[in-house]
Amino acid sequence: MKKSPSYYTQELREFGEVLRGRRTINLFLQTPVPDGLIMEAVEAATWAPNHHVTEPWHFYLLGRETIDACLGLVRAICTEKKGDAKAGEHKAKSWSEKPGWILITCRTSADELRQQEDYAACCAATQNFMLYLWKAGVGSKWTTGDITRDARFFEIIGIDPDEEFVVSLLWYGYPKMTPTQSRQPTDKALTKLP
Ligand SMILES: Cc1cc2nc3c(=O)[nH]c(=O)nc-3n(C[C@H](O)[C@H](O)[C@H](O)COP(=O)(O)O)c2cc1C
């Protein structure tokens, strides 16, 4: 009988290390990430699977002026929510230490199934983006905090909430600290059927 080919190559091992090793990064160095790398990561992100090839995503790379407006907004949102200006100040300061900001939106659809599938595709694109950066030594954090649903945020970015909704606000940069994480054993996530 012919032996099945070995699948366990060096490339596969390294690929697995990227998938398992990527961590959500909270603390970043201030070393700038080249824009060229971000462009490549966006291009790689768009190769995510998407049903009917709808390509429902859009990427917004935020510049200094837009980031500053977001910092003002997060200060206001947090102060309003907690009723405490100090809490708002603290949050804005922590967000001001995030070096790179990119937003991924999804096109809205009146068709419920299309909407769900398009959202799934945008999540896959987000993961592609994060993994591409990770392989280049750049960490990121996916956030869906209050700001991503606030009408004032849509105004700052210049998007129409009837046309697009936010899938992920991502911060990226070279990690200052990489946290550890764990997952349940695979047999908890997998059921083999006869
Ligand atoms: C859809 C989505 C939204 C998330 N939003 C937040 C968030 O608002 N704040 C946060 O601290 N982490 C957020 N995360 C990151 C998760 O907390 C993180 O993935 C989780 O702790 C596992 O860590 P790991 O990414 O290092 O494996 C989000 C992740 C996903 C997929």
The ligand as a MOL file (V3000), in Angstrom:
LIG
                    3D

  0  0  0     0  0            999 V3000
M  V30 BEGIN CTAB
M  V30 COUNTS 31 33 0 0 0
M  V30 BEGIN ATOM
M  V30 1 C -15.0710 40.4120 18.3140 0
M  V30 2 C -14.0330 40.6780 19.3620 0
M  V30 3 C -14.1180 41.7980 20.1460 0
M  V30 4 C -13.1600 42.0770 21.1300 0
M  V30 5 N -13.2900 43.2090 21.8840 0
M  V30 6 C -12.4530 43.4310 22.8860 0
M  V30 7 C -12.6130 44.5720 23.7100 0
M  V30 8 O -13.5090 45.4020 23.4960 0
M  V30 9 N -11.7370 44.7440 24.7350 0
M  V30 10 C -10.7380 43.8460 24.9930 0
M  V30 11 O -10.0010 44.0250 25.9550 0
M  V30 12 N -10.5130 42.7790 24.1820 0
M  V30 13 C -11.3480 42.5450 23.1510 0
M  V30 14 N -11.1530 41.4620 22.3210 0
M  V30 15 C -9.9420 40.6270 22.4780 0
M  V30 16 C -10.2120 39.4150 23.3560 0
M  V30 17 O -10.3710 39.8380 24.6820 0
M  V30 18 C -9.0270 38.4330 23.2160 0
M  V30 19 O -9.0120 37.9070 21.9120 0
M  V30 20 C -9.1250 37.3150 24.2470 0
M  V30 21 O -8.8370 37.7890 25.5280 0
M  V30 22 C -8.1730 36.1600 23.9380 0
M  V30 23 O -6.8350 36.6050 23.9070 0
M  V30 24 P -5.8970 36.3400 22.6400 0
M  V30 25 O -6.4360 37.1860 21.4980 0
M  V30 26 O -4.5280 36.7690 23.0670 0
M  V30 27 O -5.9710 34.8900 22.3330 0
M  V30 28 C -12.0680 41.1840 21.3200 0
M  V30 29 C -11.9680 40.0450 20.4920 0
M  V30 30 C -12.9230 39.7950 19.5380 0
M  V30 31 C -12.7750 38.5750 18.6450 0
M  V30 END ATOM
M  V30 BEGIN BOND
M  V30 1 1 1 2
M  V30 2 1 2 3
M  V30 3 2 2 30
M  V30 4 2 3 4
M  V30 5 1 4 5
M  V30 6 1 4 28
M  V30 7 2 5 6
M  V30 8 1 6 7
M  V30 9 1 6 13
M  V30 10 2 7 8
M  V30 11 1 7 9
M  V30 12 1 9 10
M  V30 13 2 10 11
M  V30 14 1 10 12
M  V30 15 2 12 13
M  V30 16 1 13 14
M  V30 17 1 14 15
M  V30 18 1 14 28
M  V30 19 1 15 16
M  V30 20 1 16 17
M  V30 21 1 16 18
M  V30 22 1 18 19
M  V30 23 1 18 20
M  V30 24 1 20 21
M  V30 25 1 20 22
M  V30 26 1 22 23
M  V30 27 1 23 24
M  V30 28 2 24 25
M  V30 29 1 24 26
M  V30 30 1 24 27
M  V30 31 2 28 29
M  V30 32 1 29 30
M  V30 33 1 30 31
M  V30 END BOND
M  V30 END CTAB
M  END
